[in-house]
Amino acid sequence: MTKHTISPQRGILGEAFACDCGVLLGGRMTAELHAAENGLCSACLGSAEEKLAPGLARGCSSCAGSGRRKRQITWQLAYAEAENLITLSVVRGIVAGFDGPFRLSEIADTVRSGLGLPAGRLPIGPRVRDLLLQLQAAGEIAMLSAPDEMVGDDMVLYRDPQWQRARTLGF
């Protein structure tokens, strides 16, 4: 069995990748295709890590840190199912029931219990987070949380962010 570890290479012509199997890959798209053909996650190229910033990495969110293609596809299908079940109107309706501040985890737990979804089956938290960020961008809610962690000069991380409806803040 040939080992396939794809890594970025510095090239004079731009982005390039190389695989331990000996194949040189011209660009990101070629590297992703090679990864997929060999059962590796096409997002992290089988490394099981995503680089958030120089010196900061975490487990790949596309393959649940496995580096494998099967896990990536399973997660993507589960997220697509969550997109169909957990709509903007569902989250907006739940948020409307809160007079004061609320946390991401509270909304996700309310969605899970309201839809009767078992824990761990669908990526409810990530889907709810994406919808809360849409509501924030639309000006319907405002974030109250300070970042839990600063990464470099331009990146912040939130563990369980807190929002409040904009109307209750007087916006």
C-alpha positions as CSV (number, residue, x, y, z in Angstrom):
1,M,0.0,0.0,0.0
2,T,1.5,3.3,-1.0
3,K,1.5,6.1,1.5
4,H,-0.1,9.4,0.4
5,T,0.9,12.4,2.4
6,I,0.3,15.6,0.5
7,S,2.3,18.6,1.5
8,P,2.7,22.2,0.2
9,Q,5.9,23.0,-1.6
10,R,7.5,26.3,-2.3
11,G,7.7,26.8,-6.0
12,I,8.9,29.7,-8.2
13,L,5.8,29.4,-10.3
14,G,3.3,29.6,-7.4
15,E,1.4,27.1,-5.3
16,A,2.6,23.5,-5.7
17,F,2.1,20.3,-3.7
18,A,4.0,17.0,-3.5
19,C,2.8,13.6,-2.4
20,D,4.9,10.9,-0.6
21,C,4.0,8.5,-3.4
22,G,6.3,10.6,-5.7
23,V,3.6,12.6,-7.6
24,L,4.2,16.3,-8.0
25,L,0.9,18.2,-8.0
26,G,0.8,21.6,-9.8
27,G,-1.9,23.4,-7.8
28,R,-4.5,23.1,-5.1
29,M,-7.1,21.7,-7.4
30,T,-4.8,18.9,-8.6
31,A,-3.8,18.2,-5.0
32,E,-7.5,17.9,-3.9
33,L,-8.2,15.5,-6.8
34,H,-5.2,13.3,-5.9
35,A,-6.3,13.3,-2.2
36,A,-9.9,12.3,-3.1
37,E,-8.7,9.6,-5.5
38,N,-6.7,8.1,-2.7
39,G,-9.4,8.3,0.0
40,L,-8.0,11.4,1.7
41,C,-10.0,14.5,2.8
42,S,-9.8,17.0,0.0
43,A,-10.0,20.0,2.4
44,C,-6.9,19.1,4.6
45,L,-5.3,16.9,2.0
46,G,-5.1,14.1,4.5
47,S,-3.2,16.0,7.2
48,A,-6.2,15.9,9.5
49,E,-5.5,19.6,10.5
50,E,-6.6,22.9,9.2
51,K,-4.2,25.8,9.5
52,L,-6.1,28.8,11.0
53,A,-3.2,31.1,11.2
54,P,0.6,30.7,11.3
55,G,1.3,28.6,14.3
56,L,-2.3,27.8,15.0
57,A,-3.9,24.5,13.8
58,R,-6.9,22.5,14.8
59,G,-8.5,19.3,13.7
60,C,-10.0,19.5,10.2
61,S,-13.6,20.4,10.5
62,S,-14.4,18.8,7.1
63,C,-13.3,15.3,8.0
64,A,-13.6,15.5,11.8
65,G,-9.9,15.4,12.2
66,S,-9.6,12.0,10.5
67,G,-7.9,13.0,7.3
68,R,-10.0,10.5,5.4
69,R,-12.5,11.1,2.6
70,K,-15.3,8.9,4.0
71,R,-15.5,11.0,7.1
72,Q,-15.5,14.2,5.0
73,I,-18.4,13.0,2.9
74,T,-20.3,11.8,5.9
75,W,-19.9,15.2,7.6
76,Q,-20.9,17.1,4.5
77,L,-24.0,15.0,4.0
78,A,-24.9,15.5,7.7
79,Y,-24.4,19.2,7.3
80,A,-26.6,19.3,4.2
81,E,-29.3,17.4,6.1
82,A,-29.0,20.0,9.0
83,E,-29.4,22.8,6.4
84,N,-32.7,21.3,5.3
85,L,-34.0,20.8,8.8
86,I,-32.6,23.9,10.6
87,T,-33.7,26.9,8.6
88,L,-33.3,30.6,9.2
89,S,-37.0,30.9,10.1
90,V,-36.6,28.2,12.8
91,V,-33.7,29.9,14.4
92,R,-35.3,33.4,14.0
93,G,-38.4,32.0,15.8
94,I,-36.3,30.6,18.7
95,V,-34.3,33.9,19.0
96,A,-37.6,35.8,19.1
97,G,-38.5,34.0,22.4
98,F,-35.5,35.4,24.2
99,D,-35.9,38.9,25.8
100,G,-32.3,39.0,27.1
101,P,-28.9,37.7,26.0
102,F,-28.6,34.1,24.7
103,R,-25.7,31.9,23.9
104,L,-25.0,29.7,20.8
105,S,-25.3,26.6,22.9
106,E,-28.8,27.6,24.2
107,I,-30.1,28.1,20.7
108,A,-28.6,24.9,19.5
109,D,-30.0,22.9,22.5
110,T,-33.4,24.5,21.9
111,V,-33.3,23.5,18.2
112,R,-32.2,20.0,19.0
113,S,-35.0,19.4,21.6
114,G,-37.6,21.3,19.5
115,L,-37.0,19.2,16.4
116,G,-36.5,16.0,18.5
117,L,-33.0,15.4,17.1
118,P,-30.7,13.0,18.9
119,A,-27.4,14.4,20.2
120,G,-24.4,13.7,17.9
121,R,-26.3,12.8,14.8
122,L,-26.2,16.1,13.0
123,P,-23.8,19.1,13.2
124,I,-26.5,21.3,14.9
125,G,-24.1,23.7,16.6
126,P,-22.2,24.7,13.4
127,R,-25.5,25.1,11.4
128,V,-27.0,27.3,14.2
129,R,-23.8,29.3,14.4
130,D,-23.9,30.0,10.6
131,L,-27.6,31.1,10.9
132,L,-26.9,33.3,13.9
133,L,-24.1,35.0,12.0
134,Q,-26.6,35.6,9.2
135,L,-29.0,37.2,11.6
136,Q,-26.1,39.3,13.0
137,A,-25.1,40.4,9.5
138,A,-28.7,41.4,8.8
139,G,-28.8,43.5,11.9
140,E,-31.4,41.5,13.7
141,I,-29.1,40.5,16.6
142,A,-25.9,41.9,18.0
143,M,-23.0,40.0,19.5
144,L,-22.3,40.8,23.1
145,S,-19.3,38.5,23.7
146,A,-15.7,39.5,23.9
147,P,-13.4,37.0,22.2
148,D,-12.2,34.1,24.3
149,E,-8.8,34.1,22.6
150,M,-6.8,36.5,20.4
151,V,-4.8,34.8,17.6
152,G,-2.3,37.2,16.1
153,D,-3.4,40.7,15.3
154,D,-6.4,39.9,13.2
155,M,-8.1,36.7,14.3
156,V,-10.3,36.1,17.3
157,L,-11.9,32.8,18.6
158,Y,-15.2,32.5,20.4
159,R,-16.1,29.4,22.4
160,D,-19.8,30.0,23.1
161,P,-20.6,33.5,21.9
162,Q,-23.5,35.5,23.3
163,W,-26.0,37.6,21.3
164,Q,-29.0,39.7,22.0
165,R,-31.9,40.8,19.8
166,A,-31.2,44.2,18.3
167,R,-34.6,45.6,19.2
168,T,-34.0,44.9,22.9
169,L,-30.8,46.8,22.7
170,G,-32.5,49.8,21.1
171,F,-31.0,49.5,17.6
